[in-house]
């Protein structure tokens, strides 16, 4: 049988076979009626083993009877099995019947008996026109009775009569109805009987799989025959089950092989991979790969490719294209692991080619059966394939030297030729497609420019899909891959933004390993960009990161020390670095304990510093900057008040040794065990995250990260020094001694002077005991001045009127964790007296979006610097006019464009809507951030309990 014939044989247009013997001219005259009318009425198909009945429309292929069509013993080919044999005759003359018709029927039945075939039917066609031409004609019943007596015995229903089948009369229609009812019944009975026997034989064959000599390929062909039969009956779900069972059986044997229990037949699938042209999904059956399986010559990729192509065809017929994408992604990942498990020899780049081509083939197959709007709205199902194709294309680019600054060398070019050789020639079904996977891969590997074009297109497409469906973390992982691509191409300036964006998310969510890995990439990027301060700051954080190996931490520490030991002439400028990467403050012990020293006395301060560096760090000098303030009411209990504040003489710093920033949500896990109800044995165990809704919610964008706050300028009058000090890894005790000045008693404080205190309180609505999700709550923000006028207040924001010093501050209430919705104005400008205990309160409404213990919204303060002076003096007047009740009505001129308004940074301009004449735009005020420690947020770590909304859903239960 030729390949083209075999392809036709196994296509989905196949129908059950029925042979026709006897008068072929008579059969041909009614053939078209048979084919059209047989599937008109549905039949109830009842199957064995308690399977539910189904309504099917039975079709058949009517072919001329030949003895060769009757299957021999042991032949399992159901598709070529004739389920019913029909003998056609229009004999109405006794002499003709005795002379020829009876002998023909006898010969026909003897052949059927020789093959034990009992599914047959004799059709007698009556024609009034023929009766008129005959004189020696018995009544119709005589011929039929004679046939029934001679051949049917106790099966009289095996002989039916058709009356004038080509006429349009009630009698003809009635005879056709009787005939079709009998034909459908006999066909379905034969089909059910033979199918049941086939299934029994198949189960017997499967049960022998542990015996020597059992072949999976042979069994595959048998069960696929059953799948073909179900597909032939348009029972696509049952056909899919057969392929799923074959898939599961083969997978289980591979798993057993990995556990040391390998079957002998599995070795035939372990032959080296020599072709990697991807999946074939554009035709119902890949006959080439099927023949390889039939001849037991298929590789693992051949079997998996063919099996998935059949599953894909059935899923498309079932209108489940998204399941095709899901299964394809699992298949590709599993095949990579199975090849490793079976230790199959795979040429370099071959597997990447196979995966890349397969991803594009699946995507194009899905695009062929879905409209563009449907594809766009369901991109969540296909984005995994786009991302996997991007990953494999990048891997191929690395192997072929297409992701380097210098381009591919001769060895890379030879590898490219070898990789493309394994693709073979393009398939005929895609030869006319301008964007076939074959052409795309060949073009991508043809040059550096073509590769970059295709890789960036795939990357941006996958990133956009991830962002569309809300999978921001996955988009950022692709961004990190893009950053690596740009670094390899020698373009670090394009890589930095992707790394910063990913690092921002990992820091906010506390992914320690991802933070360490991303910081390493960012440090390399900053080093190439010669960003000295940023590079040293990142190096300090990496040197103190416990997730890195000791050798890596020492390397980054040496990078910092190398810069510190450079001659001053080679250093560009003094580089201030934050202390968070170097050390932690543990505690401070004061002597005397009350920290009160009279004139002429000294104050000893023993500071415990925990060095985070992996090696000893020599310091030329360690400076401690102090804030010295006179005790209030000296001589009137002032000393007692100071002593009461630090009675023990030891201050333990909050969060000492904590490696995580404040406000981060911790992972709450608990174990879940599933036990058998019969013997209480453990069947499964898992770990469940209780607060997943908090951990996996999207984080809003925020400002730049990992910026070190510059230390305060040295003030020799307010600083203490220790020279020639070496900080060892771990805790170090350093003692400072302070001499009393002309201030009476004094207090020594370690941090920069704290100027303002901010505290927030959230209360439920009146009459409600606790906050509830989705209900407006009251937020009161209190801003308190903690000290009188200091040197740090001397700036442009300070103003004096009638001896009262005031400064302008801008407050802003935001929630970057998406826990709260801030209602109304969330920012404003206040005029704050520069005197201790001065207080300003702001009220607004917030709405909790989640239930549970929610952290308070973030509250930030900035110095609000006035406009630049102008000759007319109008600018200050405009600025003053914006102050209403100590709150800034922000950006009123542009409120048509931006609801609520905004305050922009230095150099920004304010633009109004078009269509109206607007006055000349004025430069907006400037915002100046406070130094670290100058603002204390007392609500930074506070939480409030929010109750969930009441669930009013009603569950109806019906008991019968």
Secondary structure, 3 states (H helix, E strand, C coil): CCHHHHHHHCCCCCCEEEEEEECHHHHHHHHHHHHHHHCCCCEEECCCCCCCCEEECCCEEEEECCHHHCCCCCCCCCCCCEEEEEEEECCCEHHHHHHHHHHHHHHHHHHHHHCCCCCEEEEEEECHHHHHCCCCECCHHHHHHHHHHHHHCCCHHHEEEEECCCCCCHHHHHHHHHHHHHHHHHHHHHHHHHHHHHHHHHHHHHHCCCCCCCCHHHHHHHHHHHHHHHHHCCCHHHHHHHHHHHHHHHHHHHHHHHCCCCCHHHHHHHCCCCCCCCCCCCCCCCHHHHHHHHCCCCCHHHHHHHHHHHHHHHHHHCCCHHHHHHHHHHHHHHHHHHHHHCCCCCCCCHHHHHHHHHHHHHHHHHHCCCCHHHHHHCHHHHHHHHHHHHHHHHHHHHHCCCCCCCCCCHHHHHHHHHHHHCCCCCCHHHCCCCCCHHHHHHHHCCCHHHHHHHHHHHHHHHHHHHHHCCCHHHHHHHHHHHHHHHHHCCCHHHHHHHHHHHHHHHHHHCCHHHHHHHHHHHHHHHHHCCCHHHHHHHHHHHHCCCCCCHHHHHHHHHHHHHHHCCCCCCCCCCCCCCHHHCEEEEEEEEECCCCCECCCCEEEEEEEEEECCCCCEEEEEEEEECCCEECCCCCCCHHHHHHHHCCCCEEECCCCCCCCCCCCCCCCEEEEEEECCCCCCEEEEEEEECCHHHHCCCCCCCCCCCCCCCCCCCCHHHEEEEEEEEECCEEEEEEEEEECCCCCCEECCCCCCCCEEEEEEEECCCCCCCEECCCEEEEEEEEEECCCCCHHHCCCCEEEECCEEEEEEEEEEECCCCCEEEECCCEEEEEEECCCCCEEEEEEEEEECCCEEEECCEEEEEEEECCCCCCCCHHHHHHHHCEECCEECCCHHHCCCCCCCCCCCCCCCCCCCCCCCCCCCCCCCEEEECCCCCEEECCCCCEEEEECCCCCCCCCCCCC
